[in-house]
Amino acid sequence: MKYLATILLIGFVGVAIFGFMWMPHQMSDHAGSDCIASLVVGKSLCPDGNNSFSYAFYHFQAYEFFSSAIIVSVAAVLAIIAFAFILTFALKNFDPRSISRKQIIYLKKRLIEIADSLHSNLKNFIRWLSLLENSPSL
């Protein structure tokens, strides 16, 4: 299992780093309609093949976009996994017998107060919206 994870990690890093090498590099017949870089950067055509620097910079912009997308998605997945581990640990160590009867009664009262205030706020909001309504003509 450890070797499989290592191989998958190397594969993802390899695609993220060396993915630009798989783009077509024929500068003479490089049309924007079949180039993924033109879709990512937002222009209709790639730059002319006469200037190698502008051509390379244009495609590195697309590569930069893909690299940042991979990092952002990995960060989101890692945050979700960390949250799941913390939640699992908290629920594993939770003992329902440690809650007293007074705490349960207090929580019930507090939840009822919150629900009443939300209902009151909703009624006030609807009353305010009714002031904005146009009266029908007689």
N, CA and C atoms as a LAMMPS dump frame, in Angstrom:
ITEM: TIMESTEP
0
ITEM: NUMBER OF ATOMS
414
ITEM: BOX BOUNDS ff ff ff
-5.0000000000000000e+02 5.0000000000000000e+02
-5.0000000000000000e+02 5.0000000000000000e+02
-5.0000000000000000e+02 5.0000000000000000e+02
ITEM: ATOMS id mol type element x y z
1 1 1 N 0.821 -1.189 0
2 1 2 C 0 0 0
3 1 3 C 0.867 1.255 0
4 2 1 N 1.97 1.196 0.739
5 2 2 C 2.865 2.345 0.803
6 2 3 C 3.5 2.596 -0.563
7 3 1 N 3.837 1.518 -1.264
8 3 2 C 4.456 1.67 -2.581
9 3 3 C 3.46 2.228 -3.595
10 4 1 N 2.214 1.797 -3.502
11 4 2 C 1.188 2.304 -4.407
12 4 3 C 0.981 3.806 -4.206
13 5 1 N 0.946 4.238 -2.95
14 5 2 C 0.793 5.669 -2.672
15 5 3 C 1.986 6.453 -3.196
16 6 1 N 3.177 5.905 -3.063
17 6 2 C 4.38 6.577 -3.568
18 6 3 C 4.335 6.699 -5.083
19 7 1 N 3.937 5.64 -5.75
20 7 2 C 3.867 5.664 -7.212
21 7 3 C 2.808 6.664 -7.681
22 8 1 N 1.642 6.693 -7.019
23 8 2 C 0.603 7.657 -7.388
24 8 3 C 1.068 9.091 -7.159
25 9 1 N 1.747 9.335 -6.054
26 9 2 C 2.244 10.68 -5.772
27 9 3 C 3.27 11.109 -6.806
28 10 1 N 4.18 10.228 -7.163
29 10 2 C 5.176 10.544 -8.19
30 10 3 C 4.487 10.804 -9.527
31 11 1 N 3.452 10.031 -9.838
32 11 2 C 2.721 10.238 -11.085
33 11 3 C 2.035 11.59 -11.14
34 12 1 N 1.356 11.984 -10.063
35 12 2 C 0.688 13.286 -10.04
36 12 3 C 1.685 14.433 -10.113
37 13 1 N 2.777 14.324 -9.376
38 13 2 C 3.791 15.381 -9.413
39 13 3 C 4.42 15.448 -10.798
40 14 1 N 4.667 14.302 -11.407
41 14 2 C 5.237 14.287 -12.751
42 14 3 C 4.327 14.937 -13.772
43 15 1 N 3.037 14.654 -13.695
44 15 2 C 2.096 15.282 -14.627
45 15 3 C 2.015 16.782 -14.368
46 16 1 N 2.033 17.184 -13.1
47 16 2 C 1.944 18.611 -12.78
48 16 3 C 3.178 19.37 -13.247
49 17 1 N 4.341 18.762 -13.134
50 17 2 C 5.581 19.464 -13.492
51 17 3 C 5.889 19.358 -14.977
52 18 1 N 5.759 18.171 -15.527
53 18 2 C 6.176 17.959 -16.907
54 18 3 C 5.016 17.884 -17.889
55 19 1 N 3.833 18.314 -17.492
56 19 2 C 2.666 18.256 -18.371
57 19 3 C 2.787 19.134 -19.596
58 20 1 N 3.533 20.235 -19.486
59 20 2 C 3.662 21.133 -20.637
60 20 3 C 4.437 20.483 -21.773
61 21 1 N 5.235 19.462 -21.493
62 21 2 C 6.005 18.806 -22.555
63 21 3 C 5.105 18.022 -23.501
64 22 1 N 3.92 17.649 -23.049
65 22 2 C 3.016 16.875 -23.892
66 22 3 C 2.193 17.763 -24.809
67 23 1 N 2.293 19.073 -24.663
68 23 2 C 1.592 19.976 -25.572
69 23 3 C 2.264 19.935 -26.939
70 24 1 N 1.505 20.118 -28.011
71 24 2 C 2.138 20.132 -29.332
72 24 3 C 3.035 21.351 -29.488
73 25 1 N 4.219 21.131 -30.034
74 25 2 C 5.195 22.215 -30.159
75 25 3 C 5.541 22.52 -31.612
76 26 1 N 4.652 22.208 -32.533
77 26 2 C 4.89 22.571 -33.921
78 26 3 C 4.51 24.033 -34.088
79 27 1 N 5.499 24.883 -34.244
80 27 2 C 5.236 26.315 -34.284
81 27 3 C 4.638 26.758 -35.612
82 28 1 N 4.809 25.999 -36.652
83 28 2 C 4.352 26.47 -37.956
84 28 3 C 2.839 26.325 -38.131
85 29 1 N 2.262 25.214 -37.702
86 29 2 C 0.83 24.998 -37.926
87 29 3 C 0.059 24.915 -36.607
88 30 1 N 0.416 25.753 -35.673
89 30 2 C -0.198 25.711 -34.346
90 30 3 C -1.39 26.655 -34.314
91 31 1 N -2.564 26.115 -34.542
92 31 2 C -3.78 26.929 -34.564
93 31 3 C -4.377 26.997 -33.166
94 32 1 N -5.099 28.056 -32.896
95 32 2 C -5.677 28.247 -31.574
96 32 3 C -6.867 27.353 -31.293
97 33 1 N -7.496 26.824 -32.32
98 33 2 C -8.697 26.037 -32.098
99 33 3 C -8.395 24.7 -31.436
100 34 1 N -7.213 24.137 -31.68
101 34 2 C -6.888 22.849 -31.081
102 34 3 C -5.875 22.97 -29.95
103 35 1 N -5.555 24.17 -29.538
104 35 2 C -4.56 24.373 -28.485
105 35 3 C -5.27 24.626 -27.161
106 36 1 N -4.95 23.831 -26.176
107 36 2 C -5.587 24.003 -24.875
108 36 3 C -5.099 25.262 -24.182
109 37 1 N -3.897 25.715 -24.511
110 37 2 C -3.365 26.936 -23.897
111 37 3 C -4.19 28.151 -24.294
112 38 1 N -4.666 28.193 -25.529
113 38 2 C -5.475 29.34 -25.955
114 38 3 C -6.818 29.364 -25.236
115 39 1 N -7.346 28.206 -24.891
116 39 2 C -8.589 28.162 -24.128
117 39 3 C -8.376 28.626 -22.692
118 40 1 N -7.238 28.251 -22.111
119 40 2 C -6.961 28.603 -20.722
120 40 3 C -6.637 30.079 -20.58
121 41 1 N -5.785 30.599 -21.455
122 41 2 C -5.36 31.992 -21.359
123 41 3 C -6.488 32.92 -21.774
124 42 1 N -7.375 32.471 -22.652
125 42 2 C -8.533 33.262 -23.037
126 42 3 C -8.365 34.014 -24.342
127 43 1 N -7.404 33.652 -25.147
128 43 2 C -7.221 34.288 -26.448
129 43 3 C -7.582 33.278 -27.521
130 44 1 N -7.917 33.793 -28.702
131 44 2 C -8.394 32.889 -29.745
132 44 3 C -7.259 32.142 -30.437
133 45 1 N -6.106 32.777 -30.603
134 45 2 C -4.997 32.134 -31.303
135 45 3 C -3.723 32.226 -30.482
136 46 1 N -2.869 31.245 -30.671
137 46 2 C -1.552 31.288 -30.045
138 46 3 C -0.69 32.319 -30.779
139 47 1 N 0.358 32.83 -30.149
140 47 2 C 1.229 33.782 -30.845
141 47 3 C 1.96 33.121 -32.008
142 48 1 N 2.468 33.941 -32.903
143 48 2 C 3.182 33.425 -34.073
144 48 3 C 4.395 32.614 -33.645
145 49 1 N 4.746 31.652 -34.49
146 49 2 C 5.897 30.805 -34.21
147 49 3 C 7.221 31.471 -34.489
148 50 1 N 7.215 32.688 -35.017
149 50 2 C 8.47 33.37 -35.326
150 50 3 C 9.209 33.781 -34.061
151 51 1 N 8.487 34.16 -33.023
152 51 2 C 9.107 34.592 -31.786
153 51 3 C 8.995 33.458 -30.764
154 52 1 N 10.089 32.759 -30.54
155 52 2 C 10.065 31.599 -29.653
156 52 3 C 9.792 31.989 -28.211
157 53 1 N 10.286 33.147 -27.784
158 53 2 C 10.1 33.563 -26.4
159 53 3 C 8.625 33.821 -26.089
160 54 1 N 7.936 34.545 -26.969
161 54 2 C 6.518 34.828 -26.714
162 54 3 C 5.686 33.548 -26.787
163 55 1 N 6.062 32.65 -27.687
164 55 2 C 5.368 31.369 -27.812
165 55 3 C 5.525 30.554 -26.524
166 56 1 N 6.757 30.478 -26.016
167 56 2 C 7.008 29.707 -24.798
168 56 3 C 6.323 30.355 -23.589
169 57 1 N 6.405 31.68 -23.481
170 57 2 C 5.785 32.375 -22.351
171 57 3 C 4.273 32.182 -22.355
172 58 1 N 3.681 32.221 -23.526
173 58 2 C 2.236 32.033 -23.662
174 58 3 C 1.823 30.659 -23.138
175 59 1 N 2.587 29.637 -23.487
176 59 2 C 2.244 28.287 -23.063
177 59 3 C 2.612 28.038 -21.604
178 60 1 N 3.604 28.73 -21.089
179 60 2 C 3.915 28.606 -19.668
180 60 3 C 2.823 29.247 -18.814
181 61 1 N 2.119 30.243 -19.341
182 61 2 C 0.986 30.808 -18.616
183 61 3 C -0.105 29.749 -18.431
184 62 1 N -0.342 28.978 -19.468
185 62 2 C -1.326 27.896 -19.358
186 62 3 C -0.845 26.842 -18.371
187 63 1 N 0.436 26.527 -18.416
188 63 2 C 1.011 25.56 -17.485
189 63 3 C 0.878 26.069 -16.048
190 64 1 N 1.09 27.364 -15.842
191 64 2 C 0.964 27.948 -14.508
192 64 3 C -0.475 27.827 -14.004
193 65 1 N -1.433 28.025 -14.891
194 65 2 C -2.836 27.893 -14.508
195 65 3 C -3.138 26.469 -14.057
196 66 1 N -2.665 25.477 -14.804
197 66 2 C -2.918 24.089 -14.435
198 66 3 C -2.22 23.727 -13.136
199 67 1 N -1.018 24.228 -12.931
200 67 2 C -0.293 23.927 -11.701
201 67 3 C -1.007 24.511 -10.492
202 68 1 N -1.491 25.734 -10.595
203 68 2 C -2.181 26.339 -9.457
204 68 3 C -3.503 25.635 -9.19
205 69 1 N -4.163 25.161 -10.221
206 69 2 C -5.42 24.443 -10.022
207 69 3 C -5.175 23.139 -9.281
208 70 1 N -4.091 22.464 -9.579
209 70 2 C -3.772 21.214 -8.891
210 70 3 C -3.466 21.49 -7.429
211 71 1 N -2.708 22.54 -7.153
212 71 2 C -2.339 22.853 -5.775
213 71 3 C -3.567 23.249 -4.972
214 72 1 N -4.454 24.03 -5.546
215 72 2 C -5.655 24.451 -4.829
216 72 3 C -6.539 23.253 -4.532
217 73 1 N -6.721 22.368 -5.496
218 73 2 C -7.577 21.216 -5.258
219 73 3 C -6.953 20.269 -4.237
220 74 1 N -5.638 20.122 -4.258
221 74 2 C -4.966 19.278 -3.271
222 74 3 C -5.118 19.887 -1.884
223 75 1 N -4.988 21.205 -1.781
224 75 2 C -5.144 21.869 -0.487
225 75 3 C -6.561 21.687 0.052
226 76 1 N -7.55 21.76 -0.82
227 76 2 C -8.933 21.569 -0.379
228 76 3 C -9.159 20.14 0.105
229 77 1 N -8.625 19.173 -0.616
230 77 2 C -8.777 17.776 -0.211
231 77 3 C -8.071 17.528 1.115
232 78 1 N -6.872 18.085 1.285
233 78 2 C -6.157 17.917 2.547
234 78 3 C -6.908 18.566 3.707
235 79 1 N -7.522 19.71 3.474
236 79 2 C -8.305 20.362 4.529
237 79 3 C -9.514 19.51 4.914
238 80 1 N -10.166 18.911 3.932
239 80 2 C -11.32 18.05 4.216
240 80 3 C -10.89 16.811 4.988
241 81 1 N -9.764 16.223 4.603
242 81 2 C -9.259 15.041 5.307
243 81 3 C -8.885 15.393 6.739
244 82 1 N -8.223 16.538 6.943
245 82 2 C -7.854 16.962 8.297
246 82 3 C -9.102 17.188 9.146
247 83 1 N -10.116 17.821 8.579
248 83 2 C -11.366 18.035 9.31
249 83 3 C -12.018 16.7 9.668
250 84 1 N -11.988 15.737 8.758
251 84 2 C -12.579 14.426 9.034
252 84 3 C -11.838 13.718 10.167
253 85 1 N -10.5 13.81 10.178
254 85 2 C -9.73 13.191 11.256
255 85 3 C -10.029 13.854 12.6
256 86 1 N -10.11 15.171 12.618
257 86 2 C -10.405 15.879 13.868
258 86 3 C -11.801 15.518 14.365
259 87 1 N -12.761 15.474 13.459
260 87 2 C -14.123 15.118 13.837
261 87 3 C -14.197 13.679 14.346
262 88 1 N -13.499 12.767 13.679
263 88 2 C -13.474 11.375 14.114
264 88 3 C -12.863 11.252 15.499
265 89 1 N -11.762 11.949 15.735
266 89 2 C -11.105 11.907 17.04
267 89 3 C -12.009 12.481 18.125
268 90 1 N -12.697 13.581 17.813
269 90 2 C -13.581 14.204 18.8
270 90 3 C -14.763 13.295 19.128
271 91 1 N -15.346 12.659 18.128
272 91 2 C -16.482 11.773 18.378
273 91 3 C -16.059 10.486 19.072
274 92 1 N -14.842 10.05 18.806
275 92 2 C -14.346 8.827 19.436
276 92 3 C -14.157 9.035 20.938
277 93 1 N -13.707 10.213 21.329
278 93 2 C -13.443 10.495 22.735
279 93 3 C -14.639 11.117 23.455
280 94 1 N -15.77 11.253 22.787
281 94 2 C -16.957 11.856 23.393
282 94 3 C -17.689 10.824 24.237
283 95 1 N -18.02 11.214 25.457
284 95 2 C -18.765 10.339 26.365
285 95 3 C -20.092 11.015 26.693
286 96 1 N -21.221 10.482 26.214
287 96 2 C -22.502 11.142 26.459
288 96 3 C -22.9 11.149 27.936
289 97 1 N -22.324 10.267 28.74
290 97 2 C -22.664 10.233 30.162
291 97 3 C -22.053 11.401 30.926
292 98 1 N -21.113 12.109 30.292
293 98 2 C -20.472 13.23 30.981
294 98 3 C -21.339 14.488 30.99
295 99 1 N -22.435 14.494 30.243
296 99 2 C -23.33 15.649 30.197
297 99 3 C -24.364 15.507 31.313
298 100 1 N -24.499 16.552 32.111
299 100 2 C -25.448 16.5 33.225
300 100 3 C -26.847 16.896 32.758
301 101 1 N -27.829 16.631 33.6
302 101 2 C -29.223 16.956 33.295
303 101 3 C -29.413 18.469 33.197
304 102 1 N -28.717 19.231 34.046
305 102 2 C -28.827 20.687 34.016
306 102 3 C -28.33 21.25 32.687
307 103 1 N -27.268 20.674 32.167
308 103 2 C -26.729 21.144 30.886
309 103 3 C -27.712 20.877 29.755
310 104 1 N -28.37 19.738 29.785
311 104 2 C -29.342 19.409 28.743
312 104 3 C -30.523 20.372 28.799
313 105 1 N -31.014 20.674 30.01
314 105 2 C -32.13 21.611 30.151
315 105 3 C -31.715 22.994 29.668
316 106 1 N -30.502 23.418 30.023
317 106 2 C -30.011 24.723 29.578
318 106 3 C -29.92 24.776 28.049
319 107 1 N -29.407 23.717 27.431
320 107 2 C -29.293 23.687 25.972
321 107 3 C -30.664 23.745 25.304
322 108 1 N -31.649 23.042 25.863
323 108 2 C -32.999 23.089 25.295
324 108 3 C -33.566 24.5 25.35
325 109 1 N -33.424 25.159 26.525
326 109 2 C -33.923 26.528 26.655
327 109 3 C -33.218 27.46 25.687
328 110 1 N -31.932 27.298 25.563
329 110 2 C -31.152 28.173 24.678
330 110 3 C -31.557 27.972 23.22
331 111 1 N -31.766 26.731 22.801
332 111 2 C -32.196 26.455 21.429
333 111 3 C -33.578 27.035 21.151
334 112 1 N -34.474 26.976 22.147
335 112 2 C -35.805 27.566 21.971
336 112 3 C -35.691 29.076 21.823
337 113 1 N -34.823 29.71 22.629
338 113 2 C -34.615 31.156 22.516
339 113 3 C -34.068 31.535 21.143
340 114 1 N -33.128 30.75 20.642
341 114 2 C -32.546 31.027 19.323
342 114 3 C -33.605 30.879 18.237
343 115 1 N -34.425 29.828 18.334
344 115 2 C -35.48 29.62 17.339
345 115 3 C -36.496 30.762 17.376
346 116 1 N -36.858 31.214 18.587
347 116 2 C -37.802 32.336 18.698
348 116 3 C -37.221 33.613 18.111
349 117 1 N -35.945 33.878 18.378
350 117 2 C -35.339 35.103 17.837
351 117 3 C -35.24 35.032 16.311
352 118 1 N -34.955 33.852 15.773
353 118 2 C -34.923 33.716 14.317
354 118 3 C -36.303 33.954 13.72
355 119 1 N -37.327 33.415 14.379
356 119 2 C -38.691 33.617 13.892
357 119 3 C -39.07 35.09 13.962
358 120 1 N -38.691 35.752 15.058
359 120 2 C -38.97 37.179 15.207
360 120 3 C -38.235 37.988 14.141
361 121 1 N -36.979 37.645 13.888
362 121 2 C -36.214 38.346 12.854
363 121 3 C -36.828 38.138 11.478
364 122 1 N -37.316 36.937 11.22
365 122 2 C -37.949 36.66 9.934
366 122 3 C -39.232 37.48 9.781
367 123 1 N -40.022 37.566 10.855
368 123 2 C -41.243 38.374 10.795
369 123 3 C -40.907 39.841 10.555
370 124 1 N -39.876 40.355 11.214
371 124 2 C -39.47 41.751 11.006
372 124 3 C -38.994 41.978 9.576
373 125 1 N -38.28 41.021 9.019
374 125 2 C -37.794 41.14 7.646
375 125 3 C -38.961 41.142 6.665
376 126 1 N -39.939 40.278 6.881
377 126 2 C -41.108 40.234 5.997
378 126 3 C -41.907 41.529 6.115
379 127 1 N -42.03 42.071 7.331
380 127 2 C -42.722 43.347 7.523
381 127 3 C -42 44.455 6.762
382 128 1 N -40.669 44.451 6.811
383 128 2 C -39.889 45.457 6.087
384 128 3 C -40.068 45.299 4.579
385 129 1 N -40.089 44.053 4.097
386 129 2 C -40.298 43.825 2.667
387 129 3 C -41.683 44.285 2.227
388 130 1 N -42.664 44.153 3.107
389 130 2 C -44.015 44.575 2.724
390 130 3 C -44.097 46.083 2.526
391 131 1 N -43.217 46.846 3.166
392 131 2 C -43.198 48.291 2.958
393 131 3 C -42.729 48.646 1.553
394 132 1 N -41.953 47.776 0.952
395 132 2 C -41.432 48.032 -0.389
396 132 3 C -42.41 47.634 -1.489
397 133 1 N -43.472 46.95 -1.12
398 133 2 C -44.436 46.471 -2.105
399 133 3 C -45.309 47.63 -2.583
400 134 1 N -45.541 47.685 -3.857
401 134 2 C -46.393 48.73 -4.429
402 134 3 C -47.855 48.399 -4.174
403 135 1 N -48.619 49.405 -3.814
404 135 2 C -50.054 49.214 -3.609
405 135 3 C -50.747 49.169 -4.965
406 136 1 N -51.739 48.304 -5.096
407 136 2 C -52.457 48.272 -6.376
408 136 3 C -53.313 49.526 -6.529
409 137 1 N -53.479 49.954 -7.75
410 137 2 C -54.291 51.151 -8.001
411 137 3 C -55.767 50.783 -7.943
412 138 1 N -56.573 51.717 -7.457
413 138 2 C -58.013 51.459 -7.321
414 138 3 C -58.765 51.838 -8.542
